[in-house]
Amino acid sequence: MQITVKLFARASQLTGRSEVVVELPEKTNVGEFRAALATQYPELQPIIDSLFVAINAEYANDDQLIPESAEVACFPPVSGG
């Protein structure tokens, strides 16, 4: 399945895009998605473990499965004042 992933802040800067398409097998969880994202977009490797992943506007843990028609977004941690 193909998932369109919205990227924000540093993730968007590293890829030069606000959205990317990731090819995933059926019944992929968020942890497997992270690995696929890093493989397909190696420029995200330095921040891949720290990205927050949201599925359909809800934060997801690494064990959560990604539905085929899900809206997926990735956010790096925010710091500063």
All heavy atoms as a GROMACS GRO file, in nm:
protein
  616
    1MET      N    1   0.084  -0.117   0.000
    1MET     CA    2   0.000   0.000   0.000
    1MET      C    3   0.088   0.124   0.000
    1MET      O    4   0.203   0.119   0.044
    1MET     CB    5  -0.093  -0.001   0.122
    1MET     CG    6  -0.026   0.016   0.256
    1MET     SD    7  -0.148   0.012   0.392
    1MET     CE    8  -0.037   0.008   0.530
    2GLN      N    9   0.035   0.232  -0.052
    2GLN     CA   10   0.106   0.358  -0.053
    2GLN      C   11   0.039   0.452   0.046
    2GLN      O   12  -0.082   0.467   0.045
    2GLN     CB   13   0.105   0.422  -0.191
    2GLN     CG   14   0.196   0.353  -0.290
    2GLN     CD   15   0.208   0.432  -0.418
    2GLN    OE1   16   0.121   0.512  -0.452
    2GLN    NE2   17   0.314   0.410  -0.489
    3ILE      N   18   0.122   0.514   0.130
    3ILE     CA   19   0.072   0.609   0.230
    3ILE      C   20   0.136   0.745   0.203
    3ILE      O   21   0.258   0.755   0.187
    3ILE     CB   22   0.109   0.564   0.373
    3ILE    CG1   23   0.048   0.428   0.406
    3ILE    CG2   24   0.072   0.669   0.476
    3ILE    CD1   25  -0.102   0.431   0.426
    4THR      N   26   0.054   0.848   0.196
    4THR     CA   27   0.106   0.984   0.187
    4THR      C   28   0.132   1.033   0.329
    4THR      O   29   0.045   1.025   0.415
    4THR     CB   30   0.006   1.076   0.116
    4THR    OG1   31  -0.015   1.024  -0.016
    4THR    CG2   32   0.059   1.218   0.108
    5VAL      N   33   0.252   1.082   0.352
    5VAL     CA   34   0.296   1.123   0.484
    5VAL      C   35   0.323   1.273   0.484
    5VAL      O   36   0.402   1.322   0.402
    5VAL     CB   37   0.425   1.048   0.525
    5VAL    CG1   38   0.470   1.089   0.664
    5VAL    CG2   39   0.404   0.898   0.516
    6LYS      N   40   0.258   1.344   0.574
    6LYS     CA   41   0.285   1.487   0.589
    6LYS      C   42   0.406   1.504   0.681
    6LYS      O   43   0.414   1.440   0.786
    6LYS     CB   44   0.164   1.558   0.648
    6LYS     CG   45   0.046   1.557   0.553
    6LYS     CD   46  -0.070   1.632   0.609
    6LYS     CE   47  -0.184   1.628   0.507
    6LYS     NZ   48  -0.301   1.700   0.552
    7LEU      N   49   0.498   1.590   0.639
    7LEU     CA   50   0.619   1.616   0.716
    7LEU      C   51   0.618   1.760   0.763
    7LEU      O   52   0.581   1.850   0.689
    7LEU     CB   53   0.743   1.590   0.630
    7LEU     CG   54   0.758   1.450   0.571
    7LEU    CD1   55   0.877   1.445   0.478
    7LEU    CD2   56   0.772   1.346   0.681
    8PHE      N   57   0.665   1.780   0.886
    8PHE     CA   58   0.667   1.913   0.944
    8PHE      C   59   0.807   1.948   0.994
    8PHE      O   60   0.886   1.860   1.026
    8PHE     CB   61   0.566   1.922   1.060
    8PHE     CG   62   0.424   1.906   1.013
    8PHE    CD1   63   0.365   1.780   1.007
    8PHE    CD2   64   0.351   2.016   0.971
    8PHE    CE1   65   0.235   1.764   0.962
    8PHE    CE2   66   0.221   2.002   0.926
    8PHE     CZ   67   0.163   1.875   0.922
    9ALA      N   68   0.834   2.079   1.001
    9ALA     CA   69   0.956   2.134   1.059
    9ALA      C   70   1.082   2.069   1.000
    9ALA      O   71   1.096   2.066   0.878
    9ALA     CB   72   0.950   2.125   1.211
   10ARG      N   73   1.169   2.018   1.085
   10ARG     CA   74   1.299   1.964   1.041
   10ARG      C   75   1.282   1.849   0.941
   10ARG      O   76   1.362   1.836   0.847
   10ARG     CB   77   1.378   1.916   1.164
   10ARG     CG   78   1.515   1.864   1.133
   10ARG     CD   79   1.618   1.975   1.131
   10ARG     NE   80   1.750   1.919   1.116
   10ARG     CZ   81   1.832   1.952   1.017
   10ARG    NH1   82   1.798   2.043   0.929
   10ARG    NH2   83   1.950   1.898   1.009
   11ALA      N   84   1.180   1.767   0.959
   11ALA     CA   85   1.157   1.656   0.866
   11ALA      C   86   1.129   1.711   0.726
   11ALA      O   87   1.180   1.658   0.626
   11ALA     CB   88   1.041   1.569   0.913
   12SER      N   89   1.051   1.816   0.717
   12SER     CA   90   1.022   1.879   0.588
   12SER      C   91   1.148   1.944   0.530
   12SER      O   92   1.175   1.934   0.410
   12SER     CB   93   0.911   1.982   0.606
   12SER     OG   94   0.885   2.048   0.486
   13GLN      N   95   1.226   2.006   0.617
   13GLN     CA   96   1.349   2.071   0.570
   13GLN      C   97   1.448   1.969   0.514
   13GLN      O   98   1.512   1.994   0.412
   13GLN     CB   99   1.415   2.148   0.684
   13GLN     CG  100   1.335   2.268   0.730
   13GLN     CD  101   1.390   2.329   0.858
   13GLN    OE1  102   1.477   2.273   0.924
   13GLN    NE2  103   1.338   2.445   0.894
   14LEU      N  104   1.463   1.855   0.583
   14LEU     CA  105   1.560   1.755   0.539
   14LEU      C  106   1.525   1.694   0.404
   14LEU      O  107   1.613   1.664   0.323
   14LEU     CB  108   1.574   1.644   0.644
   14LEU     CG  109   1.648   1.684   0.772
   14LEU    CD1  110   1.636   1.573   0.877
   14LEU    CD2  111   1.794   1.714   0.743
   15THR      N  112   1.395   1.674   0.379
   15THR     CA  113   1.354   1.614   0.251
   15THR      C  114   1.330   1.719   0.143
   15THR      O  115   1.326   1.686   0.024
   15THR     CB  116   1.224   1.532   0.268
   15THR    OG1  117   1.121   1.621   0.312
   15THR    CG2  118   1.243   1.416   0.364
   16GLY      N  119   1.308   1.844   0.186
   16GLY     CA  120   1.274   1.948   0.089
   16GLY      C  121   1.130   1.938   0.042
   16GLY      O  122   1.094   1.997  -0.059
   17ARG      N  123   1.047   1.861   0.117
   17ARG     CA  124   0.907   1.841   0.079
   17ARG      C  125   0.819   1.845   0.203
   17ARG      O  126   0.860   1.807   0.311
   17ARG     CB  127   0.887   1.704   0.014
   17ARG     CG  128   0.975   1.677  -0.102
   17ARG     CD  129   0.946   1.540  -0.153
   17ARG     NE  130   1.067   1.485  -0.214
   17ARG     CZ  131   1.072   1.368  -0.272
   17ARG    NH1  132   0.965   1.292  -0.274
   17ARG    NH2  133   1.183   1.326  -0.325
   18SER      N  134   0.694   1.884   0.183
   18SER     CA  135   0.599   1.880   0.294
   18SER      C  136   0.521   1.749   0.297
   18SER      O  137   0.455   1.719   0.396
   18SER     CB  138   0.503   1.998   0.286
   18SER     OG  139   0.430   1.993   0.165
   19GLU      N  140   0.527   1.672   0.190
   19GLU     CA  141   0.463   1.541   0.184
   19GLU      C  142   0.552   1.446   0.106
   19GLU      O  143   0.617   1.487   0.009
   19GLU     CB  144   0.328   1.547   0.111
   19GLU     CG  145   0.219   1.614   0.187
   19GLU     CD  146   0.084   1.603   0.117
   19GLU    OE1  147   0.076   1.548   0.005
   19GLU    OE2  148  -0.014   1.651   0.175
   20VAL      N  149   0.552   1.320   0.148
   20VAL     CA  150   0.621   1.214   0.073
   20VAL      C  151   0.528   1.094   0.066
   20VAL      O  152   0.435   1.081   0.147
   20VAL     CB  153   0.755   1.174   0.139
   20VAL    CG1  154   0.854   1.289   0.136
   20VAL    CG2  155   0.735   1.123   0.281
   21VAL      N  156   0.551   1.008  -0.028
   21VAL     CA  157   0.474   0.884  -0.041
   21VAL      C  158   0.566   0.769  -0.001
   21VAL      O  159   0.679   0.760  -0.047
   21VAL     CB  160   0.424   0.864  -0.186
   21VAL    CG1  161   0.354   0.730  -0.200
   21VAL    CG2  162   0.331   0.978  -0.224
   22VAL      N  163   0.514   0.682   0.088
   22VAL     CA  164   0.591   0.569   0.137
   22VAL      C  165   0.520   0.441   0.096
   22VAL      O  166   0.399   0.427   0.115
   22VAL     CB  167   0.607   0.574   0.290
   22VAL    CG1  168   0.685   0.455   0.341
   22VAL    CG2  169   0.674   0.704   0.332
   23GLU      N  170   0.594   0.349   0.039
   23GLU     CA  171   0.540   0.218   0.000
   23GLU      C  172   0.555   0.124   0.119
   23GLU      O  173   0.665   0.107   0.172
   23GLU     CB  174   0.617   0.164  -0.120
   23GLU     CG  175   0.564   0.037  -0.176
   23GLU     CD  176   0.430   0.054  -0.246
   23GLU    OE1  177   0.408   0.157  -0.312
   23GLU    OE2  178   0.347  -0.037  -0.235
   24LEU      N  179   0.443   0.065   0.165
   24LEU     CA  180   0.444  -0.023   0.281
   24LEU      C  181   0.367  -0.151   0.251
   24LEU      O  182   0.270  -0.149   0.176
   24LEU     CB  183   0.373   0.045   0.400
   24LEU     CG  184   0.430   0.177   0.451
   24LEU    CD1  185   0.334   0.238   0.553
   24LEU    CD2  186   0.567   0.155   0.512
   25PRO      N  187   0.408  -0.262   0.314
   25PRO     CA  188   0.326  -0.383   0.304
   25PRO      C  189   0.199  -0.367   0.388
   25PRO      O  190   0.193  -0.281   0.477
   25PRO     CB  191   0.416  -0.494   0.360
   25PRO     CG  192   0.526  -0.426   0.431
   25PRO     CD  193   0.532  -0.283   0.386
   26GLU      N  194   0.099  -0.451   0.363
   26GLU     CA  195  -0.023  -0.450   0.444
   26GLU      C  196   0.013  -0.481   0.589
   26GLU      O  197   0.111  -0.549   0.617
   26GLU     CB  198  -0.121  -0.555   0.392
   26GLU     CG  199  -0.166  -0.532   0.249
   26GLU     CD  200  -0.252  -0.408   0.233
   26GLU    OE1  201  -0.332  -0.376   0.323
   26GLU    OE2  202  -0.237  -0.342   0.128
   27LYS      N  203  -0.068  -0.433   0.683
   27LYS     CA  204  -0.052  -0.457   0.826
   27LYS      C  205   0.086  -0.414   0.878
   27LYS      O  206   0.152  -0.487   0.950
   27LYS     CB  207  -0.078  -0.603   0.860
   27LYS     CG  208  -0.221  -0.644   0.828
   27LYS     CD  209  -0.251  -0.782   0.875
   27LYS     CE  210  -0.398  -0.814   0.844
   27LYS     NZ  211  -0.438  -0.945   0.883
   28THR      N  212   0.126  -0.295   0.838
   28THR     CA  213   0.251  -0.237   0.887
   28THR      C  214   0.225  -0.157   1.012
   28THR      O  215   0.128  -0.081   1.019
   28THR     CB  216   0.311  -0.145   0.778
   28THR    OG1  217   0.342  -0.224   0.664
   28THR    CG2  218   0.438  -0.077   0.826
   29ASN      N  219   0.311  -0.175   1.113
   29ASN     CA  220   0.296  -0.092   1.233
   29ASN      C  221   0.387   0.031   1.223
   29ASN      O  222   0.467   0.044   1.130
   29ASN     CB  223   0.318  -0.173   1.362
   29ASN     CG  224   0.461  -0.219   1.378
   29ASN    OD1  225   0.555  -0.155   1.332
   29ASN    ND2  226   0.478  -0.333   1.444
   30VAL      N  227   0.375   0.119   1.321
   30VAL     CA  228   0.450   0.245   1.316
   30VAL      C  229   0.600   0.222   1.320
   30VAL      O  230   0.676   0.289   1.252
   30VAL     CB  231   0.403   0.339   1.429
   30VAL    CG1  232   0.493   0.462   1.440
   30VAL    CG2  233   0.259   0.382   1.405
   31GLY      N  234   0.645   0.124   1.399
   31GLY     CA  235   0.788   0.094   1.403
   31GLY      C  236   0.841   0.052   1.267
   31GLY      O  237   0.948   0.095   1.224
   32GLU      N  238   0.765  -0.032   1.198
   32GLU     CA  239   0.804  -0.076   1.064
   32GLU      C  240   0.795   0.040   0.965
   32GLU      O  241   0.876   0.051   0.872
   32GLU     CB  242   0.715  -0.192   1.020
   32GLU     CG  243   0.735  -0.316   1.104
   32GLU     CD  244   0.622  -0.417   1.093
   32GLU    OE1  245   0.507  -0.378   1.061
   32GLU    OE2  246   0.649  -0.535   1.118
   33PHE      N  247   0.697   0.126   0.984
   33PHE     CA  248   0.684   0.246   0.901
   33PHE      C  249   0.808   0.334   0.915
   33PHE      O  250   0.861   0.383   0.816
   33PHE     CB  251   0.559   0.324   0.941
   33PHE     CG  252   0.560   0.467   0.900
   33PHE    CD1  253   0.540   0.503   0.766
   33PHE    CD2  254   0.585   0.568   0.992
   33PHE    CE1  255   0.543   0.635   0.728
   33PHE    CE2  256   0.589   0.700   0.954
   33PHE     CZ  257   0.568   0.734   0.821
   34ARG      N  258   0.857   0.352   1.039
   34ARG     CA  259   0.978   0.434   1.060
   34ARG      C  260   1.095   0.377   0.979
   34ARG      O  261   1.170   0.452   0.916
   34ARG     CB  262   1.016   0.436   1.207
   34ARG     CG  263   0.932   0.520   1.296
   34ARG     CD  264   0.987   0.506   1.440
   34ARG     NE  265   0.895   0.557   1.535
   34ARG     CZ  266   0.886   0.686   1.569
   34ARG    NH1  267   0.967   0.773   1.514
   34ARG    NH2  268   0.797   0.726   1.657
   35ALA      N  269   1.111   0.245   0.986
   35ALA     CA  270   1.221   0.181   0.913
   35ALA      C  271   1.206   0.203   0.763
   35ALA      O  272   1.304   0.234   0.693
   35ALA     CB  273   1.227   0.032   0.947
   36ALA      N  274   1.084   0.187   0.712
   36ALA     CA  275   1.060   0.206   0.568
   36ALA      C  276   1.082   0.352   0.529
   36ALA      O  277   1.141   0.381   0.423
   36ALA     CB  278   0.917   0.164   0.533
   37LEU      N  279   1.038   0.444   0.614
   37LEU     CA  280   1.057   0.587   0.585
   37LEU      C  281   1.206   0.621   0.577
   37LEU      O  282   1.250   0.692   0.486
   37LEU     CB  283   0.987   0.670   0.692
   37LEU     CG  284   0.988   0.821   0.674
   37LEU    CD1  285   0.912   0.863   0.548
   37LEU    CD2  286   0.926   0.889   0.797
   38ALA      N  287   1.285   0.568   0.672
   38ALA     CA  288   1.429   0.595   0.672
   38ALA      C  289   1.499   0.533   0.551
   38ALA      O  290   1.594   0.590   0.497
   38ALA     CB  291   1.491   0.543   0.801
   39THR      N  292   1.449   0.417   0.507
   39THR     CA  293   1.508   0.352   0.390
   39THR      C  294   1.474   0.428   0.262
   39THR      O  295   1.561   0.452   0.178
   39THR     CB  296   1.458   0.206   0.378
   39THR    OG1  297   1.499   0.135   0.495
   39THR    CG2  298   1.513   0.138   0.254
   40GLN      N  299   1.348   0.469   0.251
   40GLN     CA  300   1.304   0.536   0.128
   40GLN      C  301   1.345   0.683   0.124
   40GLN      O  302   1.356   0.741   0.016
   40GLN     CB  303   1.152   0.520   0.113
   40GLN     CG  304   1.113   0.374   0.092
   40GLN     CD  305   0.964   0.352   0.088
   40GLN    OE1  306   0.888   0.434   0.035
   40GLN    NE2  307   0.919   0.241   0.144
   41TYR      N  308   1.368   0.742   0.241
   41TYR     CA  309   1.412   0.882   0.249
   41TYR      C  310   1.529   0.890   0.348
   41TYR      O  311   1.512   0.931   0.463
   41TYR     CB  312   1.296   0.973   0.291
   41TYR     CG  313   1.184   0.971   0.189
   41TYR    CD1  314   1.079   0.882   0.202
   41TYR    CD2  315   1.190   1.051   0.077
   41TYR    CE1  316   0.979   0.875   0.106
   41TYR    CE2  317   1.091   1.046  -0.020
   41TYR     CZ  318   0.986   0.957  -0.005
   41TYR     OH  319   0.888   0.950  -0.101
   42PRO      N  320   1.649   0.846   0.306
   42PRO     CA  321   1.762   0.835   0.400
   42PRO      C  322   1.802   0.967   0.464
   42PRO      O  323   1.866   0.967   0.569
   42PRO     CB  324   1.875   0.777   0.314
   42PRO     CG  325   1.829   0.783   0.174
   42PRO     CD  326   1.681   0.800   0.174
   43GLU      N  327   1.763   1.078   0.406
   43GLU     CA  328   1.794   1.208   0.467
   43GLU      C  329   1.723   1.224   0.602
   43GLU      O  330   1.761   1.307   0.684
   43GLU     CB  331   1.759   1.324   0.373
   43GLU     CG  332   1.617   1.329   0.324
   43GLU     CD  333   1.588   1.249   0.198
   43GLU    OE1  334   1.648   1.141   0.176
   43GLU    OE2  335   1.503   1.295   0.119
   44LEU      N  336   1.620   1.142   0.630
   44LEU     CA  337   1.549   1.146   0.759
   44LEU      C  338   1.615   1.059   0.865
   44LEU      O  339   1.576   1.065   0.982
   44LEU     CB  340   1.404   1.104   0.741
   44LEU     CG  341   1.317   1.199   0.658
   44LEU    CD1  342   1.179   1.138   0.634
   44LEU    CD2  343   1.304   1.334   0.728
   45GLN      N  344   1.714   0.980   0.828
   45GLN     CA  345   1.778   0.888   0.922
   45GLN      C  346   1.824   0.955   1.052
   45GLN      O  347   1.802   0.900   1.160
   45GLN     CB  348   1.896   0.817   0.855
   45GLN     CG  349   1.961   0.712   0.940
   45GLN     CD  350   1.867   0.596   0.971
   45GLN    OE1  351   1.796   0.549   0.884
   45GLN    NE2  352   1.865   0.551   1.094
   46PRO      N  353   1.885   1.076   1.047
   46PRO     CA  354   1.932   1.136   1.173
   46PRO      C  355   1.822   1.166   1.274
   46PRO      O  356   1.849   1.176   1.393
   46PRO     CB  357   2.000   1.266   1.127
   46PRO     CG  358   2.031   1.247   0.984
   46PRO     CD  359   1.925   1.154   0.932
   47ILE      N  360   1.698   1.181   1.230
   47ILE     CA  361   1.591   1.217   1.324
   47ILE      C  362   1.481   1.111   1.333
   47ILE      O  363   1.382   1.130   1.404
   47ILE     CB  364   1.527   1.353   1.287
   47ILE    CG1  365   1.459   1.349   1.150
   47ILE    CG2  366   1.629   1.465   1.295
   47ILE    CD1  367   1.374   1.470   1.120
   48ILE      N  368   1.499   0.999   1.264
   48ILE     CA  369   1.388   0.902   1.252
   48ILE      C  370   1.340   0.849   1.388
   48ILE      O  371   1.220   0.832   1.409
   48ILE     CB  372   1.426   0.786   1.156
   48ILE    CG1  373   1.301   0.716   1.108
   48ILE    CG2  374   1.522   0.690   1.220
   48ILE    CD1  375   1.220   0.792   1.009
   49ASP      N  376   1.431   0.825   1.481
   49ASP     CA  377   1.391   0.769   1.611
   49ASP      C  378   1.321   0.871   1.699
   49ASP      O  379   1.248   0.834   1.791
   49ASP     CB  380   1.512   0.712   1.684
   49ASP     CG  381   1.567   0.588   1.617
   49ASP    OD1  382   1.489   0.517   1.550
   49ASP    OD2  383   1.687   0.561   1.632
   50SER      N  384   1.341   0.998   1.673
   50SER     CA  385   1.279   1.101   1.758
   50SER      C  386   1.149   1.157   1.699
   50SER      O  387   1.082   1.236   1.766
   50SER     CB  388   1.378   1.216   1.782
   50SER     OG  389   1.409   1.281   1.662
   51LEU      N  390   1.113   1.117   1.578
   51LEU     CA  391   0.990   1.168   1.518
   51LEU      C  392   0.866   1.120   1.594
   51LEU      O  393   0.856   1.003   1.630
   51LEU     CB  394   0.977   1.122   1.373
   51LEU     CG  395   1.067   1.188   1.270
   51LEU    CD1  396   1.047   1.120   1.134
   51LEU    CD2  397   1.041   1.337   1.260
   52PHE      N  398   0.773   1.210   1.617
   52PHE     CA  399   0.639   1.171   1.663
   52PHE      C  400   0.559   1.137   1.538
   52PHE      O  401   0.567   1.207   1.436
   52PHE     CB  402   0.570   1.286   1.736
   52PHE     CG  403   0.636   1.325   1.864
   52PHE    CD1  404   0.704   1.445   1.876
   52PHE    CD2  405   0.631   1.240   1.974
   52PHE    CE1  406   0.765   1.480   1.995
   52PHE    CE2  407   0.691   1.274   2.093
   52PHE     CZ  408   0.759   1.395   2.104
   53VAL      N  409   0.483   1.029   1.546
   53VAL     CA  410   0.401   0.986   1.433
   53VAL      C  411   0.254   0.997   1.474
   53VAL      O  412   0.217   0.950   1.582
   53VAL     CB  413   0.434   0.842   1.390
   53VAL    CG1  414   0.342   0.796   1.278
   53VAL    CG2  415   0.581   0.832   1.347
   54ALA      N  416   0.174   1.059   1.390
   54ALA     CA  417   0.031   1.068   1.413
   54ALA      C  418  -0.042   0.996   1.301
   54ALA      O  419  -0.004   1.006   1.184
   54ALA     CB  420  -0.013   1.214   1.419
   55ILE      N  421  -0.145   0.921   1.341
   55ILE     CA  422  -0.232   0.852   1.245
   55ILE      C  423  -0.371   0.909   1.262
   55ILE      O  424  -0.428   0.903   1.372
   55ILE     CB  425  -0.233   0.700   1.268
   55ILE    CG1  426  -0.092   0.644   1.250
   55ILE    CG2  427  -0.332   0.632   1.173
   55ILE    CD1  428  -0.080   0.498   1.288
   56ASN      N  429  -0.425   0.964   1.156
   56ASN     CA  430  -0.558   1.026   1.159
   56ASN      C  431  -0.570   1.125   1.276
   56ASN      O  432  -0.666   1.120   1.354
   56ASN     CB  433  -0.667   0.920   1.163
   56ASN     CG  434  -0.666   0.835   1.038
   56ASN    OD1  435  -0.631   0.881   0.930
   56ASN    ND2  436  -0.702   0.709   1.052
   57ALA      N  437  -0.468   1.209   1.290
   57ALA     CA  438  -0.464   1.319   1.389
   57ALA      C  439  -0.448   1.274   1.533
   57ALA      O  440  -0.473   1.352   1.625
   57ALA     CB  441  -0.584   1.411   1.373
   58GLU      N  442  -0.410   1.148   1.557
   58GLU     CA  443  -0.387   1.098   1.693
   58GLU      C  444  -0.244   1.044   1.699
   58GLU      O  445  -0.203   0.967   1.611
   58GLU     CB  446  -0.484   0.983   1.726
   58GLU     CG  447  -0.629   1.024   1.726
   58GLU     CD  448  -0.669   1.098   1.852
   58GLU    OE1  449  -0.604   1.081   1.956
   58GLU    OE2  450  -0.767   1.176   1.844
   59TYR      N  451  -0.169   1.083   1.804
   59TYR     CA  452  -0.034   1.029   1.818
   59TYR      C  453  -0.040   0.878   1.828
   59TYR      O  454  -0.132   0.822   1.889
   59TYR     CB  455   0.035   1.087   1.941
   59TYR     CG  456   0.079   1.230   1.922
   59TYR    CD1  457   0.024   1.332   1.998
   59TYR    CD2  458   0.174   1.263   1.828
   59TYR    CE1  459   0.063   1.464   1.980
   59TYR    CE2  460   0.214   1.394   1.808
   59TYR     CZ  461   0.158   1.494   1.885
   59TYR     OH  462   0.196   1.623   1.866
   60ALA      N  463   0.059   0.811   1.768
   60ALA     CA  464   0.061   0.665   1.764
   60ALA      C  465   0.192   0.612   1.821
   60ALA      O  466   0.297   0.674   1.803
   60ALA     CB  467   0.045   0.617   1.619
   61ASN      N  468   0.184   0.497   1.889
   61ASN     CA  469   0.307   0.432   1.935
   61ASN      C  470   0.356   0.335   1.828
   61ASN      O  471   0.288   0.308   1.730
   61ASN     CB  472   0.285   0.363   2.071
   61ASN     CG  473   0.184   0.253   2.062
   61ASN    OD1  474   0.182   0.177   1.966
   61ASN    ND2  475   0.098   0.243   2.161
   62ASP      N  476   0.476   0.280   1.849
   62ASP     CA  477   0.539   0.197   1.747
   62ASP      C  478   0.465   0.066   1.720
   62ASP      O  479   0.487   0.004   1.615
   62ASP     CB  480   0.684   0.168   1.784
   62ASP     CG  481   0.776   0.285   1.753
   62ASP    OD1  482   0.730   0.384   1.690
   62ASP    OD2  483   0.895   0.278   1.790
   63ASP      N  484   0.380   0.021   1.811
   63ASP     CA  485   0.308  -0.105   1.790
   63ASP      C  486   0.176  -0.088   1.714
   63ASP      O  487   0.116  -0.186   1.671
   63ASP     CB  488   0.276  -0.169   1.926
   63ASP     CG  489   0.402  -0.208   2.001
   63ASP    OD1  490   0.503  -0.238   1.935
   63ASP    OD2  491   0.399  -0.207   2.125
   64GLN      N  492   0.132   0.035   1.696
   64GLN     CA  493   0.002   0.059   1.632
   64GLN      C  494   0.008   0.032   1.482
   64GLN      O  495   0.102   0.075   1.413
   64GLN     CB  496  -0.042   0.202   1.657
   64GLN     CG  497  -0.182   0.232   1.609
   64GLN     CD  498  -0.233   0.366   1.658
   64GLN    OE1  499  -0.182   0.421   1.756
   64GLN    NE2  500  -0.332   0.417   1.591
   65LEU      N  501  -0.092  -0.040   1.431
   65LEU     CA  502  -0.100  -0.069   1.288
   65LEU      C  503  -0.148   0.054   1.212
   65LEU      O  504  -0.229   0.132   1.263
   65LEU     CB  505  -0.195  -0.185   1.262
   65LEU     CG  506  -0.149  -0.322   1.312
   65LEU    CD1  507  -0.256  -0.426   1.286
   65LEU    CD2  508  -0.018  -0.363   1.246
   66ILE      N  509  -0.101   0.068   1.090
   66ILE     CA  510  -0.140   0.180   1.005
   66ILE      C  511  -0.246   0.132   0.906
   66ILE      O  512  -0.218   0.047   0.822
   66ILE     CB  513  -0.019   0.238   0.929
   66ILE    CG1  514   0.086   0.286   1.030
   66ILE    CG2  515  -0.061   0.349   0.835
   66ILE    CD1  516   0.215   0.334   0.966
   67PRO      N  517  -0.368   0.184   0.917
   67PRO     CA  518  -0.473   0.145   0.821
   67PRO      C  519  -0.439   0.193   0.680
   67PRO      O  520  -0.370   0.294   0.663
   67PRO     CB  521  -0.598   0.216   0.873
   67PRO     CG  522  -0.566   0.263   1.009
   67PRO     CD  523  -0.418   0.276   1.018
   68GLU      N  524  -0.492   0.125   0.580
   68GLU     CA  525  -0.458   0.155   0.442
   68GLU      C  526  -0.489   0.298   0.403
   68GLU      O  527  -0.413   0.361   0.332
   68GLU     CB  528  -0.528   0.058   0.348
   68GLU     CG  529  -0.486   0.077   0.204
   68GLU     CD  530  -0.535  -0.034   0.114
   68GLU    OE1  531  -0.568  -0.142   0.165
   68GLU    OE2  532  -0.540  -0.011  -0.007
   69SER      N  533  -0.599   0.353   0.447
   69SER     CA  534  -0.638   0.488   0.406
   69SER      C  535  -0.602   0.593   0.510
   69SER      O  536  -0.658   0.703   0.509
   69SER     CB  537  -0.788   0.491   0.378
   69SER     OG  538  -0.859   0.456   0.495
   70ALA      N  539  -0.508   0.564   0.596
   70ALA     CA  540  -0.473   0.654   0.707
   70ALA      C  541  -0.407   0.782   0.658
   70ALA      O  542  -0.337   0.784   0.557
   70ALA     CB  543  -0.380   0.584   0.804
   71GLU      N  544  -0.431   0.888   0.734
   71GLU     CA  545  -0.356   1.012   0.717
   71GLU      C  546  -0.243   1.006   0.819
   71GLU      O  547  -0.267   0.997   0.939
   71GLU     CB  548  -0.445   1.133   0.744
   71GLU     CG  549  -0.370   1.264   0.731
   71GLU     CD  550  -0.459   1.383   0.761
   71GLU    OE1  551  -0.542   1.414   0.675
   71GLU    OE2  552  -0.446   1.439   0.870
   72VAL      N  553  -0.119   1.008   0.771
   72VAL     CA  554  -0.002   0.993   0.857
   72VAL      C  555   0.077   1.123   0.854
   72VAL      O  556   0.098   1.182   0.747
   72VAL     CB  557   0.086   0.875   0.812
   72VAL    CG1  558   0.211   0.864   0.899
   72VAL    CG2  559   0.007   0.745   0.817
   73ALA      N  560   0.121   1.166   0.973
   73ALA     CA  561   0.203   1.287   0.982
   73ALA      C  562   0.320   1.260   1.075
   73ALA      O  563   0.310   1.182   1.170
   73ALA     CB  564   0.119   1.403   1.036
   74CYS      N  565   0.433   1.326   1.048
   74CYS     CA  566   0.554   1.310   1.130
   74CYS      C  567   0.601   1.447   1.177
   74CYS      O  568   0.616   1.539   1.097
   74CYS     CB  569   0.666   1.244   1.048
   74CYS     SG  570   0.630   1.075   1.004
   75PHE      N  571   0.626   1.454   1.310
   75PHE     CA  572   0.668   1.577   1.374
   75PHE      C  573   0.796   1.554   1.451
   75PHE      O  574   0.798   1.467   1.538
   75PHE     CB  575   0.564   1.624   1.476
   75PHE     CG  576   0.425   1.634   1.423
   75PHE    CD1  577   0.344   1.522   1.417
   75PHE    CD2  578   0.376   1.754   1.380
   75PHE    CE1  579   0.214   1.531   1.370
   75PHE    CE2  580   0.247   1.764   1.333
   75PHE     CZ  581   0.166   1.653   1.328
   76PRO      N  582   0.898   1.633   1.428
   76PRO     CA  583   1.014   1.625   1.516
   76PRO      C  584   0.981   1.690   1.650
   76PRO      O  585   0.889   1.773   1.657
   76PRO     CB  586   1.122   1.705   1.444
   76PRO     CG  587   1.065   1.749   1.316
   76PRO     CD  588   0.919   1.721   1.316
   77PRO      N  589   1.054   1.655   1.756
   77PRO     CA  590   1.031   1.722   1.884
   77PRO      C  591   1.059   1.872   1.871
   77PRO      O  592   1.145   1.913   1.793
   77PRO     CB  593   1.131   1.657   1.978
   77PRO     CG  594   1.200   1.552   1.902
   77PRO     CD  595   1.160   1.558   1.761
   78VAL      N  596   0.985   1.950   1.946
   78VAL     CA  597   1.000   2.095   1.943
   78VAL      C  598   1.075   2.138   2.068
   78VAL      O  599   1.048   2.090   2.177
   78VAL     CB  600   0.862   2.163   1.938
   78VAL    CG1  601   0.876   2.314   1.943
   78VAL    CG2  602   0.787   2.119   1.815
   79SER      N  603   1.169   2.228   2.052
   79SER     CA  604   1.241   2.282   2.167
   79SER      C  605   1.247   2.433   2.153
   79SER      O  606   1.214   2.490   2.050
   79SER     CB  607   1.381   2.223   2.175
   79SER     OG  608   1.454   2.259   2.060
   80GLY      N  609   1.290   2.494   2.258
   80GLY     CA  610   1.302   2.638   2.255
   80GLY      C  611   1.201   2.704   2.347
   80GLY      O  612   1.124   2.638   2.414
   81GLY      N  613   1.200   2.835   2.348
   81GLY     CA  614   1.113   2.905   2.440
   81GLY      C  615   1.006   2.982   2.375
   81GLY      O  616   0.969   2.973   2.265
   0.00000   0.00000   0.00000
